[in-house]
């Protein structure tokens, strides 16, 4: 267990950082079977580059392709850290065309 009380959890042979993330992955699998979404994948990465300088990268928890072709980038959070909030704001500013969402 880490300082945020998350327990790493395995679902479908993938190790997730928390039980909440693993549960959301399970929910996404059910949504694919129900044809509510087309597909999903884990941990899409977005480089945070300002004035040609790489500052860091933002890694979302999930990429979800919806039936209408739109894409959602989902972060499953129990607690939003200061670092997460900063990276989230930077990603939204640098990638305004992307649909970033938080699931609590």
C-alpha positions in Angstrom: 0.0 0.0 0.0 1.3 3.5 -0.8 0.9 6.8 1.0 -2.5 7.3 -0.8 -3.7 3.9 0.4 -4.0 2.6 -3.1 -3.6 -1.1 -3.6 -2.1 -2.3 -6.8 -4.6 -4.7 -8.4 -4.3 -7.2 -11.2 -7.2 -7.4 -13.7 -7.0 -9.4 -16.9 -3.2 -9.9 -16.4 -2.6 -6.2 -16.2 -1.3 -4.5 -13.0 -3.2 -1.3 -12.2 -2.1 1.3 -9.7 -5.4 1.0 -7.7 -8.4 -1.2 -7.2 -10.5 1.8 -8.5 -8.5 1.7 -11.8 -8.9 -2.0 -12.2 -12.6 -1.8 -11.5 -12.9 0.9 -14.2 -11.0 -1.3 -16.7 -13.5 -4.1 -15.9 -16.4 -1.6 -16.5 -14.8 -0.6 -19.8 -14.7 -4.3 -20.9 -18.4 -4.6 -20.1 -19.1 -1.4 -22.1 -17.3 -2.9 -25.1 -19.3 -6.1 -24.8 -22.5 -4.1 -24.5 -21.4 -2.1 -27.6 -21.6 1.1 -25.6 -18.1 2.0 -26.7 -15.9 0.7 -29.6 -12.7 0.0 -27.6 -10.3 1.2 -25.0 -6.6 1.1 -24.2 -4.5 2.0 -21.2 -2.0 4.8 -20.4 -1.9 7.1 -23.4 1.1 9.5 -23.1 1.2 13.2 -23.8 4.5 15.1 -23.8 4.4 18.4 -22.1 6.6 20.7 -24.2 6.8 24.4 -23.7 8.9 26.7 -26.0 10.6 23.6 -27.3 11.6 22.3 -23.9 10.3 19.0 -22.7 9.0 19.7 -19.1 7.4 16.3 -18.3 4.7 14.0 -19.7 1.1 13.5 -18.7 -0.1 9.9 -18.7 -3.9 9.4 -18.6 -5.2 6.1 -17.2 -7.4 5.2 -20.2 -8.2 6.1 -23.8 -11.8 5.3 -24.8 -13.0 5.3 -28.3 -16.7 6.1 -28.4 -19.3 4.8 -30.9 -19.4 8.2 -32.6 -15.6 8.1 -33.2 -14.8 10.6 -30.5 -12.0 9.8 -28.0 -12.1 10.4 -24.2 -8.9 10.4 -22.1 -9.9 9.3 -18.6 -8.1 9.7 -15.3 -9.5 7.6 -12.4 -8.7 9.5 -9.2 -9.5 9.1 -5.6 -7.2 12.0 -4.6 -5.9 14.7 -6.9 -2.3 15.6 -6.0 -0.7 19.0 -6.6 1.5 17.4 -9.3 -1.5 15.8 -11.0 -3.4 19.1 -11.0 -0.5 20.9 -12.6 0.1 18.2 -15.3 -3.7 18.1 -16.0 -3.9 21.9 -16.5 -0.8 21.8 -18.8 -2.2 18.9 -20.9 -5.5 20.7 -21.3 -3.8 23.9 -22.3 -1.4 22.2 -24.8 -4.0 19.7 -26.2 -7.3 21.7 -26.3 -8.8 19.5 -28.9 -8.5 16.4 -26.6 -11.4 15.4 -24.3 -9.8 14.9 -20.9 -12.1 13.6 -18.1 -11.7 12.7 -14.4 -13.6 9.9 -12.9 -13.8 9.8 -9.1 
